């Protein structure tokens, strides 16, 4: 057993985003060190990488305690080096792979390696997110959203000088907001002031809204698909969802997650047995 490497200084990020990225750094180091049999040490930086057409992209969809997306972007050379570590192959000289696109075989091995890292991260991130985290990784294109935060994880091993591995993490605004809401302390009730005693209680107006109809939907799972995959859909094609068989089903109210549960059959119709109700943090300044 070797001592855990010291964490590298994190870039200027909010505490919850810093903890999230550092957890990915730790999991990346641990899994790569395990599969290669050699210690791999990464450092975090806030610089963004120049984009190229040969870059490989993966989207990680978070569910459970937090919801949102993040991406992993790797230069082709980094993806090839990671795949070769996973397959136990001898890596060629850095200049021999710098301009080569990643092969289909190496891309498949890279995706499996990243899935293992995401699986470890699911457990590690539970403390940061304040509950169980589910991470679903899939190959993708560049995201359509603008990143809320970008960090780079890069090896700094002397043995890998000139052949460093770089992984760029982009965090979506939705995931950043979810992490921030989980990090905020629950506001406590304040004694009412004399001036507020003259205001009507919020519940006094709820009665007139009780008969308003709202649409609720069940979401069994999601999957990100390329346009060519969508155009290729035809009767008989099976679309595999990213959620596992026993993952909780989401109950959405006008597109917003309000509860989760398990599917049941009631009198020949589908139903949902609620196992958990999502209690979002109140907005700043809202009445408690």
BAFI-3210 file (N, C-alpha, C; in Angstrom, 3 decimals, decimal comma, padded with zeros to 6 digits):
// residues 288
n [1|2|3|4|5|6|7|8|9|10|11|12|13|14|15|16|17|18|19|20|21|22|23|24|25|26|27|28|29|30|31|32|33|34|35|36|37|38|39|40|41|42|43|44|45|46|47|48|49|50|51|52|53|54|55|56|57|58|59|60|61|62|63|64|65|66|67|68|69|70|71|72|73|74|75|76|77|78|79|80|81|82|83|84|85|86|87|88|89|90|91|92|93|94|95|96|97|98|99|100|101|102|103|104|105|106|107|108|109|110|111|112|113|114|115|116|117|118|119|120|121|122|123|124|125|126|127|128|129|130|131|132|133|134|135|136|137|138|139|140|141|142|143|144|145|146|147|148|149|150|151|152|153|154|155|156|157|158|159|160|161|162|163|164|165|166|167|168|169|170|171|172|173|174|175|176|177|178|179|180|181|182|183|184|185|186|187|188|189|190|191|192|193|194|195|196|197|198|199|200|201|202|203|204|205|206|207|208|209|210|211|212|213|214|215|216|217|218|219|220|221|222|223|224|225|226|227|228|229|230|231|232|233|234|235|236|237|238|239|240|241|242|243|244|245|246|247|248|249|250|251|252|253|254|255|256|257|258|259|260|261|262|263|264|265|266|267|268|269|270|271|272|273|274|275|276|277|278|279|280|281|282|283|284|285|286|287|288]
n.u [000,852|000,527|001,091|-001,600|-001,670|-000,869|-003,361|-003,786|-003,617|-006,801|-008,541|-009,939|-012,922|-016,377|-017,076|-018,599|-018,409|-015,685|-015,220|-016,604|-015,132|-012,631|-013,230|-013,661|-011,065|-009,663|-010,887|-010,236|-007,430|-007,193|-008,458|-007,043|-004,447|-004,842|-005,549|-003,319|-001,197|000,699|001,451|-000,604|-000,703|-002,685|-003,180|-005,095|-006,255|-007,372|-007,306|-008,507|-008,674|-007,478|-009,843|-010,248|-011,041|-010,631|-011,038|-012,469|-015,657|-017,662|-020,729|-021,947|-024,633|-026,209|-028,079|-030,452|-029,494|-028,677|-029,333|-028,412|-025,966|-022,668|-019,617|-016,980|-014,028|-011,553|-008,383|-007,427|-004,974|-004,671|-006,914|-006,204|-003,881|-004,979|-006,731|-004,895|-003,542|-005,631|-006,020|-003,625|-001,549|001,562|002,478|002,989|005,595|005,134|005,042|004,177|001,487|000,252|-001,156|-002,937|-006,220|-008,405|-008,782|-011,516|-011,508|-009,888|-011,433|-013,683|-012,539|-011,697|-014,140|-015,215|-013,354|-013,799|-016,399|-015,989|-014,614|-016,619|-018,425|-017,089|-016,945|-019,630|-020,125|-018,213|-019,006|-021,290|-021,131|-020,480|-022,737|-024,748|-026,327|-027,423|-025,868|-026,353|-024,700|-024,583|-022,878|-022,097|-021,025|-020,733|-021,444|-020,077|-021,373|-024,596|-025,165|-023,911|-020,982|-020,855|-018,661|-015,246|-012,674|-009,382|-007,896|-004,754|-002,020|000,952|003,122|006,543|007,435|005,814|006,477|006,152|004,187|001,663|-001,539|-004,673|-007,742|-010,652|-013,111|-016,402|-018,958|-022,416|-024,809|-027,162|-026,367|-024,479|-026,137|-027,751|-025,907|-025,159|-027,555|-027,829|-025,742|-026,356|-027,289|-030,185|-032,708|-033,653|-036,592|-037,647|-038,454|-041,597|-042,062|-043,555|-044,577|-045,067|-047,239|-049,597|-049,878|-051,549|-051,759|-049,860|-051,148|-053,817|-054,722|-054,581|-056,779|-058,352|-056,857|-056,884|-058,349|-057,117|-055,955|-053,147|-050,453|-049,000|-046,238|-044,663|-041,287|-039,332|-036,703|-033,754|-031,997|-029,288|-029,202|-027,778|-028,434|-028,515|-029,126|-031,690|-033,056|-032,855|-034,678|-037,220|-040,143|-039,911|-037,304|-035,226|-034,803|-032,412|-032,451|-030,635|-031,023|-030,997|-032,643|-033,804|-033,839|-035,202|-038,371|-039,125|-041,356|-042,857|-043,855|-045,214|-042,775|-040,932|-039,084|-040,723|-041,154|-040,194|-040,431|-041,740|-042,927|-046,251|-049,106|-052,441|-055,629|-055,334|-054,043|-051,217|-049,410|-047,883|-045,968|-045,117|-041,901|-040,219|-040,229|-039,333|-037,864|-037,384|-034,937|-035,971|-036,443|-034,185|-035,028|-037,636|-040,746|-040,744]
n.v [-001,194|002,230|005,574|007,931|010,307|013,763|016,276|018,433|022,011|023,460|025,192|028,575|028,127|027,842|026,426|024,024|023,205|022,913|020,777|018,787|018,507|017,804|015,334|013,849|013,995|012,454|009,910|009,402|009,216|006,967|004,791|004,648|004,220|001,725|000,030|000,253|-000,404|001,334|004,336|007,138|010,544|013,385|016,856|019,809|022,368|025,588|026,282|026,258|023,845|023,960|023,347|020,551|018,731|016,043|015,483|013,590|013,198|012,901|012,584|013,043|012,247|013,293|011,965|011,330|012,576|015,008|016,741|017,081|017,897|017,040|017,240|015,246|015,879|014,764|015,068|013,357|012,006|011,729|010,156|007,817|007,010|006,477|004,374|002,448|001,993|000,808|-001,502|-002,717|-002,350|-001,472|001,837|003,886|006,156|009,601|011,481|009,877|009,479|011,843|013,247|011,411|010,166|008,658|005,138|002,859|000,583|001,411|003,535|002,233|000,831|003,019|004,197|002,215|002,303|004,923|004,599|002,954|004,736|006,661|005,084|004,682|007,336|007,916|006,854|008,233|010,907|011,157|012,290|014,934|015,747|015,375|013,075|010,010|009,525|009,149|008,317|008,507|007,626|008,428|008,290|011,278|014,396|017,757|019,829|021,507|023,493|026,371|026,328|026,317|026,043|025,218|022,901|021,453|018,281|017,015|014,840|014,687|013,125|012,245|010,117|010,169|012,312|014,521|012,972|013,533|013,066|014,418|015,549|017,246|018,849|019,934|021,706|021,860|024,610|023,736|021,542|022,831|024,646|022,837|021,615|023,847|024,493|022,280|022,714|024,966|026,215|025,194|027,550|029,134|029,676|032,968|035,235|036,823|040,151|043,184|044,653|042,744|041,380|042,341|041,425|039,170|035,645|033,367|030,940|031,561|032,252|030,004|028,367|029,097|028,127|025,395|023,805|023,983|022,543|020,467|019,103|015,966|013,769|010,594|009,622|007,270|006,998|008,322|009,129|010,180|010,939|010,762|012,779|011,291|008,795|009,156|009,682|007,210|005,622|003,146|001,012|-001,613|-001,173|-001,077|001,166|001,764|002,769|004,921|004,522|002,042|-001,168|-001,189|001,419|004,378|005,743|008,853|011,426|013,991|017,367|019,527|019,379|019,557|017,885|016,261|014,062|010,623|007,137|003,734|001,669|000,472|-001,692|-000,913|-001,977|-002,790|-000,594|001,610|002,742|004,748|004,106|006,127|006,686|008,585|012,085|014,989|017,729|020,809|023,374|026,435|029,486|032,290|034,693|033,934|033,276|031,420]
n.w [000,000|-000,771|000,334|000,256|-002,354|-001,945|-002,082|-004,856|-005,100|-005,413|-008,044|-008,061|-006,936|-005,972|-002,758|-002,796|-005,468|-005,693|-003,902|-005,260|-007,675|-006,633|-005,573|-007,906|-008,890|-006,991|-007,330|-009,995|-009,833|-008,107|-009,470|-011,930|-010,973|-009,847|-012,042|-013,668|-012,081|-011,228|-009,464|-010,087|-010,261|-010,112|-010,838|-010,197|-012,303|-013,434|-016,055|-019,405|-022,057|-025,457|-028,000|-030,181|-033,201|-032,805|-030,177|-027,473|-026,058|-023,119|-021,454|-018,199|-016,341|-013,480|-010,811|-008,120|-005,059|-006,134|-009,193|-012,576|-015,138|-016,261|-018,142|-019,524|-021,124|-023,297|-024,808|-027,836|-027,604|-024,809|-024,252|-025,633|-024,232|-021,686|-022,340|-023,149|-020,754|-019,339|-020,836|-020,480|-022,240|-023,873|-024,043|-026,936|-028,082|-027,083|-029,237|-031,250|-031,006|-030,764|-032,775|-033,662|-034,135|-031,698|-031,617|-032,412|-030,776|-028,626|-027,738|-026,782|-024,629|-023,110|-022,413|-020,740|-018,659|-017,708|-016,819|-014,614|-012,995|-012,635|-011,226|-008,775|-008,039|-007,561|-005,035|-003,487|-003,759|-002,277|000,279|-000,324|-001,782|000,020|000,171|-001,503|-004,638|-008,078|-010,989|-014,452|-017,210|-020,591|-024,024|-025,946|-027,657|-027,794|-025,163|-025,201|-023,453|-021,621|-019,728|-016,168|-014,600|-015,224|-015,066|-015,165|-015,019|-014,664|-015,201|-013,222|-012,951|-012,816|-014,295|-016,453|-017,933|-020,594|-021,697|-020,667|-019,121|-019,665|-018,431|-018,935|-017,051|-017,275|-015,771|-015,636|-015,490|-014,204|-012,596|-010,983|-009,623|-008,240|-006,520|-005,040|-003,747|-002,093|-000,419|001,005|004,200|006,077|006,439|009,502|011,455|012,095|014,726|014,493|013,396|014,688|012,519|010,609|011,542|010,631|008,092|005,874|006,476|004,470|003,845|003,834|001,346|-000,162|-000,548|-002,802|-004,842|-004,841|-006,638|-009,052|-012,014|-012,558|-014,459|-014,070|-014,499|-015,088|-015,016|-016,303|-017,006|-018,640|-021,662|-023,605|-026,962|-030,215|-033,125|-035,472|-034,465|-033,509|-035,890|-037,003|-035,724|-035,602|-035,857|-033,499|-032,697|-029,865|-027,300|-025,073|-021,726|-019,450|-016,775|-014,185|-013,646|-011,115|-010,340|-008,805|-009,834|-011,306|-010,288|-011,914|-011,773|-013,866|-015,222|-013,154|-010,652|-008,055|-006,454|-005,765|-006,540|-006,703|-009,365|-009,555|-010,105|-010,396|-010,423|-013,109|-014,166|-014,456|-011,598|-008,985|-006,227|-003,684|-002,490|-001,613|-000,998|-002,662|-001,215|-001,948|-001,331|000,191|-001,657|-001,569|000,778|000,847|002,558|005,566]
ca.u [000,000|001,260|000,361|-002,417|-000,978|-001,424|-004,244|-003,246|-004,468|-007,922|-008,730|-010,892|-014,289|-017,191|-016,662|-019,272|-017,853|-014,318|-015,310|-017,050|-014,009|-011,576|-013,658|-013,359|-009,612|-009,278|-011,355|-009,435|-006,123|-007,272|-008,786|-005,932|-003,337|-005,163|-005,530|-001,991|-000,204|001,649|000,738|-000,878|-001,054|-003,246|-003,334|-006,242|-006,007|-008,573|-007,122|-009,268|-007,868|-007,949|-010,686|-009,903|-012,049|-010,351|-011,359|-013,569|-016,545|-018,585|-021,660|-022,287|-025,902|-026,320|-029,422|-030,455|-029,499|-028,529|-029,650|-027,713|-025,035|-021,300|-018,963|-015,558|-013,425|-010,169|-007,689|-007,299|-003,769|-004,952|-007,835|-005,458|-003,016|-005,809|-007,215|-003,778|-003,339|-006,714|-005,821|-002,324|-000,671|002,692|002,160|004,030|006,173|004,104|004,905|003,563|000,034|-000,251|-002,091|-003,757|-007,526|-008,527|-009,399|-012,779|-011,202|-009,419|-012,542|-014,521|-011,832|-011,724|-015,478|-015,353|-012,540|-014,493|-017,565|-015,502|-014,320|-017,910|-019,017|-016,434|-017,323|-021,003|-020,028|-017,402|-019,684|-022,480|-020,934|-020,533|-024,094|-025,689|-027,214|-027,006|-025,675|-026,318|-024,011|-024,746|-021,915|-022,276|-020,314|-021,586|-020,788|-019,923|-022,673|-025,301|-025,245|-022,687|-020,474|-020,796|-017,293|-014,375|-011,382|-008,589|-007,123|-003,610|-000,992|002,209|004,139|007,795|007,574|004,978|006,851|006,022|003,035|000,691|-002,949|-005,498|-009,196|-011,335|-014,458|-017,288|-020,137|-023,545|-025,453|-028,150|-025,664|-023,891|-027,215|-028,181|-024,890|-025,217|-028,750|-027,582|-024,725|-026,888|-027,935|-031,644|-033,008|-034,445|-037,698|-037,345|-039,642|-042,322|-041,984|-044,890|-045,084|-045,526|-048,452|-050,765|-049,950|-052,329|-050,971|-049,844|-052,085|-055,184|-055,099|-054,382|-058,029|-058,839|-056,005|-056,909|-058,992|-056,366|-055,419|-051,726|-050,032|-047,887|-045,749|-043,665|-040,093|-038,665|-035,270|-033,348|-030,845|-028,866|-029,069|-027,335|-029,496|-028,619|-029,782|-033,123|-033,593|-032,832|-035,703|-038,270|-040,842|-039,110|-036,020|-035,244|-033,994|-031,979|-032,344|-029,446|-031,387|-031,028|-033,984|-034,355|-033,726|-036,507|-039,044|-039,346|-042,668|-042,621|-044,970|-044,876|-041,369|-040,080|-039,085|-041,331|-041,138|-039,694|-041,097|-041,662|-044,121|-047,183|-050,272|-053,676|-056,801|-054,938|-053,427|-049,969|-049,437|-046,578|-045,918|-044,136|-040,901|-039,513|-040,714|-038,251|-038,173|-036,389|-034,616|-036,733|-035,683|-033,687|-035,998|-039,001|-041,273|-040,499]
ca.v [000,000|003,484|006,695|008,686|011,523|015,019|016,952|019,642|023,172|023,579|026,545|029,386|027,681|027,761|025,266|022,787|022,793|022,473|019,435|017,874|018,258|017,090|013,937|013,237|013,868|011,311|008,671|009,219|008,727|005,642|003,768|004,519|003,585|000,317|-000,747|000,296|-000,913|002,402|005,513|008,267|011,718|014,462|018,173|020,549|023,735|026,235|026,661|025,441|023,297|024,277|022,273|020,002|017,817|014,672|015,316|012,676|013,797|012,036|013,305|012,362|012,750|013,030|011,792|011,054|013,758|016,184|016,501|017,970|017,261|017,494|016,550|014,941|016,027|014,308|015,049|011,996|011,384|011,343|009,031|006,636|006,596|005,869|003,086|001,511|001,615|-000,091|-002,765|-003,269|-002,277|-000,546|003,070|004,351|007,465|010,643|012,110|008,934|009,432|013,197|013,704|010,293|010,048|007,455|004,046|002,373|-000,335|002,197|004,335|001,335|000,600|004,279|004,381|001,288|002,846|006,087|004,093|002,505|005,948|007,247|004,247|005,027|008,715|007,910|006,633|009,285|012,196|011,176|013,246|016,282|016,065|015,222|011,939|009,082|010,112|008,209|008,911|007,726|008,139|007,980|009,069|012,375|015,504|018,918|020,188|022,668|024,517|027,085|025,761|027,166|025,929|024,352|022,595|020,433|017,351|016,644|014,088|015,403|012,119|012,411|009,016|010,437|013,613|014,551|012,169|013,763|012,755|015,557|015,367|018,506|018,717|021,090|021,527|022,627|025,486|022,990|020,784|023,798|025,164|021,761|021,477|025,026|024,411|021,270|023,221|026,077|025,801|025,364|028,762|028,939|030,614|034,165|035,801|037,783|041,541|043,796|045,124|041,621|040,791|042,841|040,782|037,939|034,413|032,871|029,835|032,043|032,396|028,746|027,690|029,399|027,457|023,947|023,120|024,217|021,297|020,444|017,870|015,219|012,724|009,667|009,514|006,010|007,128|009,224|008,743|011,186|010,290|011,564|013,027|010,184|007,683|009,476|009,522|005,791|004,907|002,496|000,020|-002,765|-000,757|-000,931|002,275|001,435|003,929|004,917|004,094|000,603|-001,720|-000,890|002,842|004,974|006,449|010,252|012,045|015,373|018,305|020,550|019,254|019,685|016,685|016,499|012,850|009,423|005,949|002,505|001,455|-000,586|-001,838|-000,766|-002,216|-002,841|000,664|001,922|003,678|005,014|004,101|007,134|006,280|009,769|013,363|015,950|018,970|021,793|024,457|027,641|030,549|033,319|035,734|033,410|033,077|030,071]
ca.w [000,000|-000,810|000,932|-000,693|-002,774|-001,436|-003,034|-005,461|-004,821|-006,334|-008,567|-007,326|-007,161|-004,766|-001,957|-003,203|-006,759|-005,409|-003,320|-006,322|-008,589|-005,915|-005,464|-009,197|-008,966|-006,161|-007,953|-011,210|-009,398|-007,508|-010,462|-012,887|-010,263|-009,640|-013,283|-014,280|-011,156|-010,936|-008,943|-010,986|-009,473|-010,922|-010,233|-010,723|-012,748|-013,967|-017,454|-020,349|-023,134|-026,811|-028,532|-031,490|-033,721|-032,381|-028,756|-027,148|-025,060|-022,389|-020,586|-016,957|-015,822|-012,048|-010,257|-006,691|-004,200|-006,985|-010,595|-013,494|-016,051|-016,414|-019,250|-019,486|-022,453|-023,317|-026,092|-028,345|-027,051|-023,425|-024,301|-026,062|-023,131|-020,652|-022,847|-023,132|-019,355|-018,968|-021,555|-020,142|-023,399|-023,793|-024,768|-027,854|-027,770|-027,131|-030,542|-032,182|-030,843|-030,517|-033,800|-034,108|-033,469|-030,902|-032,370|-031,858|-029,672|-027,486|-027,228|-025,988|-023,372|-022,363|-021,841|-019,615|-017,569|-017,145|-016,079|-013,311|-012,225|-012,260|-010,186|-007,509|-007,711|-007,027|-003,590|-002,877|-003,808|-001,427|001,374|-000,885|-002,224|001,119|-000,067|-002,552|-005,963|-009,197|-012,130|-015,679|-018,192|-021,972|-025,030|-026,404|-028,341|-026,919|-024,590|-025,752|-022,419|-021,264|-018,482|-014,985|-014,111|-016,009|-014,454|-015,853|-014,210|-015,490|-014,481|-012,982|-012,642|-013,537|-015,244|-017,609|-018,485|-022,049|-022,115|-019,607|-019,379|-019,291|-018,467|-018,635|-016,484|-017,399|-014,926|-016,163|-014,504|-013,423|-011,557|-010,052|-008,778|-007,349|-005,477|-004,176|-002,899|-001,069|000,500|001,786|005,447|006,126|007,213|010,707|011,589|012,854|015,398|013,655|013,853|014,792|011,235|009,793|012,103|009,909|006,789|005,912|006,403|003,093|003,642|003,742|-000,058|-000,862|-000,832|-004,147|-005,827|-004,662|-007,753|-010,284|-012,554|-012,890|-015,115|-013,483|-015,386|-014,562|-015,852|-015,992|-017,239|-019,714|-022,469|-024,569|-028,260|-031,348|-034,077|-036,427|-033,778|-033,470|-037,244|-037,344|-034,969|-036,382|-035,035|-033,127|-032,140|-028,412|-026,803|-023,711|-020,850|-018,609|-015,433|-013,980|-013,483|-009,791|-010,030|-008,517|-010,919|-010,936|-010,480|-012,321|-011,796|-014,844|-015,546|-011,962|-009,821|-006,740|-005,639|-006,404|-006,014|-007,479|-010,182|-009,148|-010,966|-009,635|-011,271|-014,513|-014,586|-013,787|-010,488|-008,381|-004,767|-003,309|-001,499|-001,131|-001,503|-002,792|-000,505|-002,369|-000,401|-000,131|-002,306|-000,663|001,082|000,890|003,896|006,089]
c.u [000,888|000,421|-000,416|-001,691|-001,642|-002,256|-003,557|-004,151|-005,561|-008,031|-009,790|-012,309|-015,060|-016,890|-017,291|-018,749|-016,426|-014,322|-015,697|-015,882|-012,878|-011,941|-013,393|-011,854|-009,144|-009,665|-010,562|-008,068|-006,194|-007,508|-007,628|-004,729|-003,583|-005,031|-004,137|-000,907|000,863|000,887|000,589|-001,368|-001,518|-003,235|-004,463|-005,794|-007,289|-008,425|-007,931|-008,364|-008,374|-008,710|-010,185|-010,978|-011,842|-010,626|-012,498|-014,336|-017,401|-019,458|-021,970|-023,548|-026,019|-027,779|-029,312|-030,512|-029,366|-028,830|-028,936|-026,752|-023,638|-020,707|-017,508|-015,040|-011,963|-009,583|-007,496|-006,084|-003,989|-005,894|-007,134|-004,575|-003,810|-006,317|-006,108|-003,418|-004,378|-006,517|-004,476|-001,354|000,466|002,401|003,295|004,588|005,115|003,924|004,233|002,053|-000,583|-001,321|-003,034|-005,107|-007,604|-009,255|-010,677|-012,534|-010,759|-010,537|-013,476|-013,872|-011,849|-013,071|-015,690|-014,552|-013,240|-015,747|-017,150|-015,189|-015,616|-018,584|-018,408|-016,831|-018,731|-020,999|-019,308|-018,164|-020,909|-022,337|-021,026|-021,956|-025,125|-026,679|-026,696|-026,940|-025,611|-025,713|-024,120|-023,881|-022,195|-021,472|-021,252|-020,784|-020,600|-021,289|-023,279|-025,384|-023,882|-022,246|-020,495|-019,384|-016,528|-013,073|-010,691|-007,861|-005,993|-002,575|000,257|003,322|005,401|007,957|006,785|005,290|006,804|004,862|001,939|-000,710|-003,774|-006,969|-009,826|-012,749|-015,209|-018,563|-021,247|-024,122|-026,459|-027,483|-025,052|-024,949|-027,686|-027,191|-024,924|-026,415|-028,570|-026,604|-025,254|-027,533|-029,437|-031,969|-033,886|-035,517|-037,294|-038,614|-040,293|-042,236|-043,384|-045,446|-045,618|-046,820|-049,686|-050,909|-050,754|-051,398|-051,007|-050,882|-053,523|-055,656|-055,008|-055,699|-058,524|-058,016|-056,143|-057,506|-058,302|-055,742|-053,961|-051,375|-048,856|-047,518|-044,764|-042,502|-039,317|-037,156|-035,005|-032,209|-030,550|-028,587|-028,566|-028,486|-029,638|-029,275|-031,292|-033,757|-033,653|-033,889|-036,782|-038,961|-039,958|-037,761|-036,169|-034,299|-033,669|-031,795|-031,113|-029,757|-031,398|-032,451|-034,618|-034,167|-035,114|-037,050|-039,362|-040,788|-042,440|-043,909|-044,578|-043,367|-040,424|-040,216|-039,663|-041,301|-040,542|-040,372|-040,898|-042,988|-044,934|-048,325|-051,520|-054,853|-056,442|-054,316|-052,124|-050,203|-048,032|-046,723|-044,788|-043,205|-040,124|-040,066|-039,564|-038,677|-037,135|-036,165|-035,407|-035,854|-035,286|-034,749|-037,430|-039,438|-041,081|-041,746]
c.v [001,243|004,575|007,430|009,959|012,763|015,681|018,189|020,809|023,303|025,007|027,288|029,001|027,807|026,444|023,974|022,274|022,284|021,057|018,402|017,509|017,505|015,624|013,194|013,036|012,636|009,992|008,366|008,645|007,284|004,562|003,565|003,852|002,097|-000,486|-000,785|-000,291|000,099|003,621|006,604|009,428|012,820|015,759|018,909|021,935|024,289|026,621|025,724|025,001|023,790|023,087|021,854|019,019|016,390|014,435|014,310|013,257|012,723|012,920|012,440|013,022|012,326|012,928|011,461|012,336|015,052|015,799|017,543|017,180|017,844|016,737|016,284|015,057|015,636|014,513|013,590|011,282|010,919|010,141|007,744|006,115|005,919|004,501|002,044|001,092|000,586|-001,467|-003,407|-003,260|-001,291|000,668|003,433|005,693|008,541|011,251|011,185|008,901|010,822|013,603|012,597|010,307|008,716|006,377|003,593|001,454|000,426|003,049|003,489|001,056|001,849|004,481|003,457|001,776|004,019|005,679|003,605|003,697|006,597|006,423|004,522|006,426|008,784|007,744|007,780|010,606|012,275|012,195|014,684|016,699|015,932|014,103|011,084|009,778|008,990|008,924|007,978|008,361|007,573|008,871|010,122|013,327|016,641|019,352|021,416|023,809|025,179|026,639|026,787|027,153|024,946|024,151|021,522|019,592|016,841|015,926|014,928|014,429|012,390|011,337|009,263|011,801|013,552|013,745|012,298|013,423|013,917|015,220|016,690|018,213|020,023|020,791|022,435|023,539|024,738|022,209|021,724|024,347|024,107|021,564|022,652|024,958|023,376|021,780|024,319|025,564|026,055|026,576|028,436|030,020|031,780|034,668|036,852|039,169|042,119|044,195|043,983|041,027|041,249|042,187|039,500|036,732|033,876|031,798|030,318|032,172|031,087|028,099|027,901|028,710|025,946|023,188|023,379|022,897|021,426|019,094|017,244|014,085|011,835|009,595|008,275|006,120|008,069|008,599|009,866|010,480|011,275|011,730|011,865|008,956|007,902|009,245|008,056|004,986|004,356|001,480|-001,191|-002,420|-000,558|000,203|001,985|002,713|003,803|004,444|002,575|000,158|-001,290|000,578|003,414|005,731|007,865|010,668|013,527|016,176|019,460|020,576|019,330|018,439|017,011|015,266|011,712|008,211|004,751|002,258|000,291|-000,635|-001,819|-000,905|-002,158|-001,559|000,878|002,913|003,853|004,998|005,037|006,584|007,466|011,025|014,341|017,249|020,011|022,858|025,699|028,699|031,602|034,392|035,243|033,234|031,638|029,573]
c.w [000,000|-000,195|-000,137|-001,068|-002,221|-002,509|-003,591|-005,148|-005,865|-006,833|-007,777|-007,729|-005,865|-004,062|-002,457|-004,546|-006,577|-004,847|-004,365|-007,245|-007,911|-005,734|-006,771|-009,360|-008,196|-006,813|-009,219|-010,849|-008,929|-008,557|-011,434|-012,226|-010,091|-010,929|-013,905|-013,384|-010,801|-010,426|-009,993|-010,142|-010,418|-010,130|-010,943|-011,148|-013,361|-015,432|-018,345|-021,489|-024,487|-027,374|-029,909|-031,908|-033,235|-030,898|-028,585|-025,968|-024,409|-021,502|-019,382|-016,406|-014,357|-011,643|-008,778|-005,894|-004,989|-008,423|-011,463|-014,360|-015,899|-017,598|-018,902|-020,906|-022,372|-024,702|-026,532|-027,753|-025,620|-023,381|-024,679|-024,942|-022,017|-021,088|-022,799|-021,706|-018,933|-019,598|-021,237|-021,292|-023,141|-024,647|-025,715|-027,405|-027,931|-028,508|-031,546|-032,093|-030,754|-031,512|-034,269|-033,405|-032,731|-031,708|-031,687|-030,667|-028,432|-026,888|-026,375|-024,632|-022,497|-021,694|-020,652|-018,418|-016,900|-016,384|-014,689|-012,409|-011,751|-011,171|-008,822|-007,065|-007,117|-005,514|-002,898|-002,762|-002,898|-000,297|000,878|-001,233|-001,115|000,923|-001,204|-003,910|-006,995|-010,395|-013,326|-016,767|-019,570|-022,902|-025,611|-027,270|-027,335|-026,399|-025,257|-024,740|-022,194|-019,876|-017,355|-014,397|-014,989|-015,243|-015,284|-014,823|-015,092|-014,641|-014,330|-012,596|-013,449|-014,599|-016,517|-018,218|-020,003|-022,567|-021,068|-020,082|-018,848|-019,452|-018,063|-018,145|-016,690|-016,619|-015,426|-015,081|-013,629|-012,296|-010,528|-009,095|-007,787|-006,210|-004,505|-003,230|-001,794|-000,018|001,400|003,066|005,404|006,975|008,406|010,802|012,479|013,543|014,521|014,265|013,921|013,439|010,393|010,317|011,357|008,538|006,876|005,812|004,983|002,846|003,442|002,301|-000,834|-001,294|-002,252|-005,226|-005,804|-005,836|-009,090|-010,744|-012,954|-013,505|-014,384|-014,429|-014,641|-015,538|-015,417|-016,161|-018,394|-020,505|-023,445|-025,887|-029,298|-032,333|-035,047|-035,794|-033,722|-034,842|-037,653|-036,596|-035,900|-035,488|-034,770|-032,527|-030,635|-028,018|-025,345|-022,900|-019,966|-017,195|-015,346|-013,674|-012,169|-009,392|-009,722|-009,728|-010,444|-011,211|-010,729|-012,296|-012,687|-015,113|-014,362|-011,102|-008,451|-005,846|-006,457|-005,782|-006,904|-008,175|-009,628|-010,162|-010,092|-010,584|-012,754|-015,035|-013,816|-012,647|-009,944|-006,873|-004,350|-002,230|-000,944|-001,781|-001,505|-002,138|-000,882|-001,337|-000,782|-000,769|-001,291|-000,473|001,150|002,328|004,313|006,801]
res [x|x|x|x|x|x|x|x|x|x|x|x|x|x|x|x|x|x|x|x|x|x|x|x|x|x|x|x|x|x|x|x|x|x|x|x|x|x|x|x|x|x|x|x|x|x|x|x|x|x|x|x|x|x|x|x|x|x|x|x|x|x|x|x|x|x|x|x|x|x|x|x|x|x|x|x|x|x|x|x|x|x|x|x|x|x|x|x|x|x|x|x|x|x|x|x|x|x|x|x|x|x|x|x|x|x|x|x|x|x|x|x|x|x|x|x|x|x|x|x|x|x|x|x|x|x|x|x|x|x|x|x|x|x|x|x|x|x|x|x|x|x|x|x|x|x|x|x|x|x|x|x|x|x|x|x|x|x|x|x|x|x|x|x|x|x|x|x|x|x|x|x|x|x|x|x|x|x|x|x|x|x|x|x|x|x|x|x|x|x|x|x|x|x|x|x|x|x|x|x|x|x|x|x|x|x|x|x|x|x|x|x|x|x|x|x|x|x|x|x|x|x|x|x|x|x|x|x|x|x|x|x|x|x|x|x|x|x|x|x|x|x|x|x|x|x|x|x|x|x|x|x|x|x|x|x|x|x|x|x|x|x|x|x|x|x|x|x|x|x|x|x|x|x|x|x|x|x|x|x|x|x|x|x|x|x|x|x]
***
